[in-house]
Amino acid sequence: MTDTTQAAEPVEAAFLSRDEIFDISDIETEDVPVPQWGGRIVRVQALTGKERDRFEAEINGFARGGSGKKKNFDNFRARLVVASVVDPNSGHLMFGASDVAKLGSKSSKALSVIADVAQRLSGLSDEDAEELAGE
């Protein structure tokens, strides 16, 4: 019996250059209607690598000189909203750290609608959340 399969032609790899990587706009956004807020829309932006690292460090207690021994899930959703909701005109973050407590007093369902999209856009899986929680 003769082998009739042929070796595949080598595929030329399309490697990105350093400049091409920096020129790619890869931060996704999504306009999200929030039913609890009258169906009005907020723009949610994926976290950058630096923003995600900072967010995870805060959860793990490493921010602001923490020892990292105690997880801090206080206002988790509100902190994620602060880190990901942007002004649709400027693209700048709409909220600051001083807004976390006030956002934390809003509907948990509304915050979850936004936080779920922020998690998905930022690649924060359920497994990542469990790891942050130490489960």
TIVO-2410 file (N, C-alpha, C; in nm, 3 decimals):
# residues 135
REC num residu      c1      c2      c3 atome chaine
REC   1      M   0.084  -0.115   0.000     N      A
REC   1      M   0.000   0.000   0.000    CA      A
REC   1      M   0.091   0.124   0.000     C      A
REC   2      T   0.057   0.217  -0.083     N      A
REC   2      T   0.138   0.337  -0.098    CA      A
REC   2      T   0.076   0.452  -0.020     C      A
REC   3      D   0.162   0.529   0.044     N      A
REC   3      D   0.116   0.646   0.118    CA      A
REC   3      D   0.090   0.758   0.019     C      A
REC   4      T  -0.037   0.802   0.009     N      A
REC   4      T  -0.073   0.905  -0.088    CA      A
REC   4      T  -0.083   1.044  -0.026     C      A
REC   5      T  -0.059   1.052   0.103     N      A
REC   5      T  -0.065   1.184   0.165    CA      A
REC   5      T   0.062   1.260   0.132     C      A
REC   6      Q   0.046   1.386   0.108     N      A
REC   6      Q   0.161   1.470   0.079    CA      A
REC   6      Q   0.187   1.561   0.198     C      A
REC   7      A   0.311   1.593   0.213     N      A
REC   7      A   0.346   1.686   0.320    CA      A
REC   7      A   0.286   1.823   0.286     C      A
REC   8      A   0.228   1.884   0.384     N      A
REC   8      A   0.169   2.016   0.364    CA      A
REC   8      A   0.279   2.117   0.336     C      A
REC   9      E   0.247   2.209   0.248     N      A
REC   9      E   0.342   2.317   0.220    CA      A
REC   9      E   0.360   2.398   0.348     C      A
REC  10      P   0.481   2.439   0.377     N      A
REC  10      P   0.499   2.519   0.497    CA      A
REC  10      P   0.422   2.651   0.486     C      A
REC  11      V   0.355   2.685   0.593     N      A
REC  11      V   0.278   2.808   0.594    CA      A
REC  11      V   0.369   2.918   0.648     C      A
REC  12      E   0.374   3.028   0.573     N      A
REC  12      E   0.456   3.139   0.619    CA      A
REC  12      E   0.386   3.205   0.737     C      A
REC  13      A   0.455   3.210   0.849     N      A
REC  13      A   0.397   3.267   0.969    CA      A
REC  13      A   0.386   3.418   0.954     C      A
REC  14      A   0.278   3.471   1.003     N      A
REC  14      A   0.256   3.614   0.998    CA      A
REC  14      A   0.284   3.672   1.137     C      A
REC  15      F   0.410   3.695   1.165     N      A
REC  15      F   0.449   3.748   1.294    CA      A
REC  15      F   0.429   3.899   1.298     C      A
REC  16      L   0.385   3.946   1.412     N      A
REC  16      L   0.366   4.090   1.431    CA      A
REC  16      L   0.499   4.153   1.473     C      A
REC  17      S   0.519   4.273   1.427     N      A
REC  17      S   0.636   4.349   1.472    CA      A
REC  17      S   0.598   4.424   1.600     C      A
REC  18      R   0.698   4.475   1.667     N      A
REC  18      R   0.677   4.554   1.788    CA      A
REC  18      R   0.585   4.671   1.758     C      A
REC  19      D   0.613   4.747   1.653     N      A
REC  19      D   0.532   4.863   1.617    CA      A
REC  19      D   0.390   4.824   1.582     C      A
REC  20      E   0.373   4.711   1.512     N      A
REC  20      E   0.238   4.666   1.477    CA      A
REC  20      E   0.157   4.635   1.603     C      A
REC  21      I   0.221   4.572   1.700     N      A
REC  21      I   0.152   4.540   1.826    CA      A
REC  21      I   0.106   4.668   1.895     C      A
REC  22      F   0.195   4.768   1.903     N      A
REC  22      F   0.159   4.893   1.970    CA      A
REC  22      F   0.054   4.971   1.893     C      A
REC  23      D   0.046   4.952   1.762     N      A
REC  23      D  -0.050   5.025   1.679    CA      A
REC  23      D  -0.190   4.963   1.678     C      A
REC  24      I  -0.202   4.840   1.726     N      A
REC  24      I  -0.332   4.773   1.726    CA      A
REC  24      I  -0.419   4.828   1.838     C      A
REC  25      S  -0.541   4.865   1.803     N      A
REC  25      S  -0.638   4.909   1.903    CA      A
REC  25      S  -0.713   4.784   1.949     C      A
REC  26      D  -0.679   4.736   2.069     N      A
REC  26      D  -0.733   4.607   2.113    CA      A
REC  26      D  -0.818   4.616   2.240     C      A
REC  27      I  -0.847   4.737   2.285     N      A
REC  27      I  -0.929   4.752   2.406    CA      A
REC  27      I  -1.075   4.765   2.361     C      A
REC  28      E  -1.150   4.657   2.385     N      A
REC  28      E  -1.291   4.653   2.342    CA      A
REC  28      E  -1.380   4.737   2.432     C      A
REC  29      T  -1.488   4.787   2.373     N      A
REC  29      T  -1.592   4.854   2.450    CA      A
REC  29      T  -1.726   4.793   2.411     C      A
REC  30      E  -1.822   4.810   2.499     N      A
REC  30      E  -1.957   4.764   2.472    CA      A
REC  30      E  -2.056   4.859   2.539     C      A
REC  31      D  -2.157   4.900   2.464     N      A
REC  31      D  -2.263   4.984   2.520    CA      A
REC  31      D  -2.367   4.894   2.584     C      A
REC  32      V  -2.393   4.918   2.711     N      A
REC  32      V  -2.474   4.827   2.791    CA      A
REC  32      V  -2.596   4.899   2.848     C      A
REC  33      P  -2.717   4.856   2.808     N      A
REC  33      P  -2.837   4.912   2.871    CA      A
REC  33      P  -2.852   4.856   3.012     C      A
REC  34      V  -2.887   4.944   3.104     N      A
REC  34      V  -2.903   4.904   3.244    CA      A
REC  34      V  -3.051   4.921   3.280     C      A
REC  35      P  -3.128   4.811   3.279     N      A
REC  35      P  -3.273   4.820   3.304    CA      A
REC  35      P  -3.307   4.891   3.435     C      A
REC  36      Q  -3.229   4.869   3.539     N      A
REC  36      Q  -3.257   4.927   3.669    CA      A
REC  36      Q  -3.240   5.079   3.669     C      A
REC  37      W  -3.174   5.131   3.568     N      A
REC  37      W  -3.152   5.275   3.555    CA      A
REC  37      W  -3.231   5.328   3.436     C      A
REC  38      G  -3.353   5.275   3.419     N      A
REC  38      G  -3.442   5.323   3.314    CA      A
REC  38      G  -3.402   5.278   3.174     C      A
REC  39      G  -3.319   5.174   3.165     N      A
REC  39      G  -3.277   5.125   3.033    CA      A
REC  39      G  -3.172   5.213   2.967     C      A
REC  40      R  -3.124   5.315   3.039     N      A
REC  40      R  -3.022   5.403   2.985    CA      A
REC  40      R  -2.894   5.324   2.967     C      A
REC  41      I  -2.805   5.375   2.884     N      A
REC  41      I  -2.687   5.300   2.841    CA      A
REC  41      I  -2.561   5.357   2.904     C      A
REC  42      V  -2.470   5.267   2.941     N      A
REC  42      V  -2.335   5.305   2.983    CA      A
REC  42      V  -2.236   5.235   2.890     C      A
REC  43      R  -2.123   5.298   2.869     N      A
REC  43      R  -2.018   5.236   2.787    CA      A
REC  43      R  -1.917   5.170   2.880     C      A
REC  44      V  -1.898   5.039   2.859     N      A
REC  44      V  -1.806   4.960   2.940    CA      A
REC  44      V  -1.684   4.929   2.854     C      A
REC  45      Q  -1.568   4.947   2.913     N      A
REC  45      Q  -1.442   4.924   2.842    CA      A
REC  45      Q  -1.364   4.814   2.912     C      A
REC  46      A  -1.301   4.730   2.834     N      A
REC  46      A  -1.215   4.625   2.889    CA      A
REC  46      A  -1.101   4.688   2.966     C      A
REC  47      L  -1.058   4.621   3.071     N      A
REC  47      L  -0.943   4.667   3.147    CA      A
REC  47      L  -0.817   4.642   3.065     C      A
REC  48      T  -0.721   4.732   3.075     N      A
REC  48      T  -0.590   4.706   3.016    CA      A
REC  48      T  -0.518   4.607   3.106     C      A
REC  49      G  -0.406   4.558   3.062     N      A
REC  49      G  -0.327   4.467   3.145    CA      A
REC  49      G  -0.290   4.531   3.278     C      A
REC  50      K  -0.247   4.657   3.273     N      A
REC  50      K  -0.208   4.730   3.394    CA      A
REC  50      K  -0.327   4.749   3.486     C      A
REC  51      E  -0.443   4.786   3.430     N      A
REC  51      E  -0.563   4.807   3.511    CA      A
REC  51      E  -0.610   4.678   3.576     C      A
REC  52      R  -0.603   4.568   3.502     N      A
REC  52      R  -0.645   4.440   3.560    CA      A
REC  52      R  -0.551   4.399   3.673     C      A
REC  53      D  -0.421   4.417   3.653     N      A
REC  53      D  -0.326   4.384   3.759    CA      A
REC  53      D  -0.352   4.468   3.884     C      A
REC  54      R  -0.379   4.597   3.865     N      A
REC  54      R  -0.407   4.686   3.978    CA      A
REC  54      R  -0.535   4.642   4.049     C      A
REC  55      F  -0.639   4.609   3.971     N      A
REC  55      F  -0.767   4.565   4.028    CA      A
REC  55      F  -0.747   4.437   4.110     C      A
REC  56      E  -0.676   4.340   4.054     N      A
REC  56      E  -0.652   4.214   4.125    CA      A
REC  56      E  -0.566   4.236   4.249     C      A
REC  57      A  -0.469   4.328   4.240     N      A
REC  57      A  -0.386   4.357   4.357    CA      A
REC  57      A  -0.469   4.417   4.469     C      A
REC  58      E  -0.565   4.504   4.435     N      A
REC  58      E  -0.653   4.561   4.537    CA      A
REC  58      E  -0.736   4.453   4.604     C      A
REC  59      I  -0.787   4.361   4.523     N      A
REC  59      I  -0.869   4.252   4.579    CA      A
REC  59      I  -0.784   4.166   4.672     C      A
REC  60      N  -0.660   4.142   4.632     N      A
REC  60      N  -0.572   4.055   4.710    CA      A
REC  60      N  -0.504   4.127   4.826     C      A
REC  61      G  -0.535   4.253   4.847     N      A
REC  61      G  -0.481   4.326   4.961    CA      A
REC  61      G  -0.340   4.377   4.941     C      A
REC  62      F  -0.290   4.380   4.816     N      A
REC  62      F  -0.154   4.427   4.792    CA      A
REC  62      F  -0.147   4.576   4.764     C      A
REC  63      A  -0.259   4.639   4.741     N      A
REC  63      A  -0.258   4.782   4.709    CA      A
REC  63      A  -0.231   4.863   4.836     C      A
REC  64      R  -0.167   4.974   4.819     N      A
REC  64      R  -0.141   5.069   4.927    CA      A
REC  64      R  -0.073   5.003   5.047     C      A
REC  65      G   0.028   4.923   5.019     N      A
REC  65      G   0.110   4.868   5.127    CA      A
REC  65      G   0.051   4.752   5.202     C      A
REC  66      G  -0.056   4.694   5.152     N      A
REC  66      G  -0.116   4.579   5.219    CA      A
REC  66      G  -0.024   4.458   5.216     C      A
REC  67      S  -0.046   4.367   5.305     N      A
REC  67      S   0.040   4.248   5.314    CA      A
REC  67      S  -0.003   4.138   5.219     C      A
REC  68      G  -0.124   4.149   5.163     N      A
REC  68      G  -0.172   4.046   5.073    CA      A
REC  68      G  -0.231   3.926   5.143     C      A
REC  69      K  -0.245   3.932   5.273     N      A
REC  69      K  -0.296   3.817   5.347    CA      A
REC  69      K  -0.448   3.815   5.355     C      A
REC  70      K  -0.512   3.931   5.341     N      A
REC  70      K  -0.657   3.938   5.354    CA      A
REC  70      K  -0.718   3.987   5.223     C      A
REC  71      K  -0.808   3.909   5.169     N      A
REC  71      K  -0.878   3.948   5.046    CA      A
REC  71      K  -0.978   4.058   5.079     C      A
REC  72      N  -0.991   4.154   4.990     N      A
REC  72      N  -1.082   4.265   5.013    CA      A
REC  72      N  -1.186   4.269   4.902     C      A
REC  73      F  -1.302   4.211   4.930     N      A
REC  73      F  -1.410   4.208   4.831    CA      A
REC  73      F  -1.513   4.317   4.856     C      A
REC  74      D  -1.485   4.409   4.948     N      A
REC  74      D  -1.578   4.519   4.972    CA      A
REC  74      D  -1.601   4.595   4.842     C      A
REC  75      N  -1.727   4.613   4.809     N      A
REC  75      N  -1.765   4.687   4.689    CA      A
REC  75      N  -1.697   4.635   4.561     C      A
REC  76      F  -1.684   4.504   4.550     N      A
REC  76      F  -1.620   4.443   4.434    CA      A
REC  76      F  -1.680   4.493   4.304     C      A
REC  77      R  -1.815   4.485   4.292     N      A
REC  77      R  -1.881   4.526   4.169    CA      A
REC  77      R  -1.864   4.675   4.144     C      A
REC  78      A  -1.880   4.754   4.248     N      A
REC  78      A  -1.865   4.899   4.233    CA      A
REC  78      A  -1.722   4.932   4.189     C      A
REC  79      R  -1.623   4.864   4.244     N      A
REC  79      R  -1.484   4.890   4.202    CA      A
REC  79      R  -1.462   4.852   4.057     C      A
REC  80      L  -1.526   4.744   4.013     N      A
REC  80      L  -1.512   4.704   3.873    CA      A
REC  80      L  -1.583   4.804   3.781     C      A
REC  81      V  -1.697   4.857   3.824     N      A
REC  81      V  -1.766   4.961   3.747    CA      A
REC  81      V  -1.677   5.085   3.737     C      A
REC  82      V  -1.618   5.126   3.846     N      A
REC  82      V  -1.529   5.242   3.846    CA      A
REC  82      V  -1.413   5.220   3.748     C      A
REC  83      A  -1.361   5.099   3.744     N      A
REC  83      A  -1.244   5.069   3.660    CA      A
REC  83      A  -1.278   5.053   3.513     C      A
REC  84      S  -1.408   5.041   3.479     N      A
REC  84      S  -1.441   5.004   3.341    CA      A
REC  84      S  -1.543   5.092   3.268     C      A
REC  85      V  -1.618   5.176   3.338     N      A
REC  85      V  -1.718   5.260   3.270    CA      A
REC  85      V  -1.650   5.388   3.223     C      A
REC  86      V  -1.665   5.415   3.093     N      A
REC  86      V  -1.601   5.533   3.034    CA      A
REC  86      V  -1.704   5.629   2.977     C      A
REC  87      D  -1.665   5.755   2.970     N      A
REC  87      D  -1.748   5.856   2.905    CA      A
REC  87      D  -1.749   5.825   2.756     C      A
REC  88      P  -1.867   5.816   2.694     N      A
REC  88      P  -1.873   5.777   2.552    CA      A
REC  88      P  -1.813   5.881   2.458     C      A
REC  89      N  -1.801   6.005   2.502     N      A
REC  89      N  -1.744   6.109   2.417    CA      A
REC  89      N  -1.592   6.116   2.426     C      A
REC  90      S  -1.540   6.112   2.549     N      A
REC  90      S  -1.396   6.129   2.567    CA      A
REC  90      S  -1.321   5.997   2.575     C      A
REC  91      G  -1.391   5.891   2.618     N      A
REC  91      G  -1.324   5.763   2.639    CA      A
REC  91      G  -1.252   5.754   2.772     C      A
REC  92      H  -1.260   5.860   2.852     N      A
REC  92      H  -1.196   5.859   2.984    CA      A
REC  92      H  -1.288   5.794   3.086     C      A
REC  93      L  -1.226   5.739   3.190     N      A
REC  93      L  -1.305   5.679   3.297    CA      A
REC  93      L  -1.403   5.782   3.352     C      A
REC  94      M  -1.525   5.737   3.374     N      A
REC  94      M  -1.631   5.825   3.421    CA      A
REC  94      M  -1.623   5.846   3.573     C      A
REC  95      F  -1.575   5.746   3.646     N      A
REC  95      F  -1.573   5.750   3.791    CA      A
REC  95      F  -1.429   5.742   3.841     C      A
REC  96      G  -1.413   5.781   3.966     N      A
REC  96      G  -1.284   5.771   4.033    CA      A
REC  96      G  -1.297   5.689   4.161     C      A
REC  97      A  -1.185   5.667   4.225     N      A
REC  97      A  -1.184   5.587   4.348    CA      A
REC  97      A  -1.277   5.644   4.453     C      A
REC  98      S  -1.294   5.775   4.454     N      A
REC  98      S  -1.381   5.837   4.555    CA      A
REC  98      S  -1.528   5.807   4.531     C      A
REC  99      D  -1.562   5.750   4.414     N      A
REC  99      D  -1.702   5.718   4.382    CA      A
REC  99      D  -1.742   5.575   4.422     C      A
REC 100      V  -1.647   5.494   4.465     N      A
REC 100      V  -1.676   5.353   4.493    CA      A
REC 100      V  -1.787   5.337   4.596     C      A
REC 101      A  -1.777   5.404   4.709     N      A
REC 101      A  -1.876   5.387   4.815    CA      A
REC 101      A  -2.014   5.431   4.769     C      A
REC 102      K  -2.022   5.542   4.697     N      A
REC 102      K  -2.151   5.591   4.651    CA      A
REC 102      K  -2.211   5.494   4.548     C      A
REC 103      L  -2.128   5.442   4.456     N      A
REC 103      L  -2.177   5.342   4.360    CA      A
REC 103      L  -2.220   5.215   4.432     C      A
REC 104      G  -2.149   5.181   4.539     N      A
REC 104      G  -2.184   5.062   4.616    CA      A
REC 104      G  -2.323   5.069   4.677     C      A
REC 105      S  -2.379   5.188   4.686     N      A
REC 105      S  -2.514   5.202   4.741    CA      A
REC 105      S  -2.622   5.189   4.634     C      A
REC 106      K  -2.581   5.170   4.508     N      A
REC 106      K  -2.676   5.152   4.398    CA      A
REC 106      K  -2.720   5.005   4.392     C      A
REC 107      S  -2.818   4.977   4.310     N      A
REC 107      S  -2.874   4.842   4.296    CA      A
REC 107      S  -2.765   4.740   4.261     C      A
REC 108      S  -2.763   4.631   4.336     N      A
REC 108      S  -2.666   4.526   4.305    CA      A
REC 108      S  -2.693   4.464   4.168     C      A
REC 109      K  -2.822   4.461   4.128     N      A
REC 109      K  -2.854   4.408   3.995    CA      A
REC 109      K  -2.796   4.497   3.887     C      A
REC 110      A  -2.807   4.629   3.903     N      A
REC 110      A  -2.752   4.722   3.805    CA      A
REC 110      A  -2.600   4.709   3.799     C      A
REC 111      L  -2.536   4.704   3.915     N      A
REC 111      L  -2.391   4.689   3.918    CA      A
REC 111      L  -2.348   4.557   3.856     C      A
REC 112      S  -2.425   4.453   3.879     N      A
REC 112      S  -2.393   4.321   3.821    CA      A
REC 112      S  -2.404   4.321   3.669     C      A
REC 113      V  -2.504   4.391   3.617     N      A
REC 113      V  -2.519   4.400   3.470    CA      A
REC 113      V  -2.391   4.456   3.410     C      A
REC 114      I  -2.340   4.562   3.469     N      A
REC 114      I  -2.219   4.626   3.418    CA      A
REC 114      I  -2.095   4.543   3.447     C      A
REC 115      A  -2.083   4.494   3.571     N      A
REC 115      A  -1.965   4.418   3.611    CA      A
REC 115      A  -1.951   4.290   3.529     C      A
REC 116      D  -2.063   4.225   3.496     N      A
REC 116      D  -2.056   4.103   3.415    CA      A
REC 116      D  -1.996   4.131   3.278     C      A
REC 117      V  -2.035   4.242   3.218     N      A
REC 117      V  -1.980   4.280   3.086    CA      A
REC 117      V  -1.832   4.316   3.100     C      A
REC 118      A  -1.798   4.390   3.204     N      A
REC 118      A  -1.658   4.427   3.227    CA      A
REC 118      A  -1.572   4.303   3.245     C      A
REC 119      Q  -1.622   4.205   3.320     N      A
REC 119      Q  -1.549   4.079   3.338    CA      A
REC 119      Q  -1.526   4.009   3.205     C      A
REC 120      R  -1.632   3.999   3.126     N      A
REC 120      R  -1.621   3.929   2.997    CA      A
REC 120      R  -1.523   4.001   2.904     C      A
REC 121      L  -1.536   4.133   2.891     N      A
REC 121      L  -1.448   4.209   2.802    CA      A
REC 121      L  -1.302   4.201   2.847     C      A
REC 122      S  -1.281   4.191   2.978     N      A
REC 122      S  -1.146   4.192   3.033    CA      A
REC 122      S  -1.087   4.053   3.048     C      A
REC 123      G  -1.162   3.951   3.010     N      A
REC 123      G  -1.111   3.815   3.020    CA      A
REC 123      G  -1.104   3.763   3.162     C      A
REC 124      L  -1.184   3.821   3.251     N      A
REC 124      L  -1.191   3.773   3.388    CA      A
REC 124      L  -1.296   3.662   3.394     C      A
REC 125      S  -1.252   3.541   3.391     N      A
REC 125      S  -1.345   3.428   3.390    CA      A
REC 125      S  -1.396   3.397   3.530     C      A
REC 126      D  -1.493   3.309   3.538     N      A
REC 126      D  -1.543   3.264   3.668    CA      A
REC 126      D  -1.429   3.198   3.747     C      A
REC 127      E  -1.341   3.128   3.676     N      A
REC 127      E  -1.227   3.064   3.742    CA      A
REC 127      E  -1.134   3.169   3.802     C      A
REC 128      D  -1.115   3.280   3.729     N      A
REC 128      D  -1.031   3.389   3.782    CA      A
REC 128      D  -1.093   3.445   3.908     C      A
REC 129      A  -1.225   3.465   3.907     N      A
REC 129      A  -1.294   3.519   4.025    CA      A
REC 129      A  -1.281   3.423   4.143     C      A
REC 130      E  -1.291   3.292   4.117     N      A
REC 130      E  -1.275   3.193   4.223    CA      A
REC 130      E  -1.132   3.196   4.278     C      A
REC 131      E  -1.035   3.213   4.187     N      A
REC 131      E  -0.895   3.221   4.231    CA      A
REC 131      E  -0.873   3.344   4.317     C      A
REC 132      L  -0.931   3.457   4.276     N      A
REC 132      L  -0.920   3.578   4.358    CA      A
REC 132      L  -0.980   3.556   4.496     C      A
REC 133      A  -1.091   3.480   4.498     N      A
REC 133      A  -1.159   3.454   4.626    CA      A
REC 133      A  -1.086   3.350   4.708     C      A
REC 134      G  -0.988   3.284   4.649     N      A
REC 134      G  -0.912   3.183   4.722    CA      A
REC 134      G  -0.987   3.054   4.737     C      A
REC 135      E  -1.079   3.026   4.645     N      A
REC 135      E  -1.161   2.903   4.654    CA      A
REC 135      E  -1.093   2.789   4.583     C      A
***
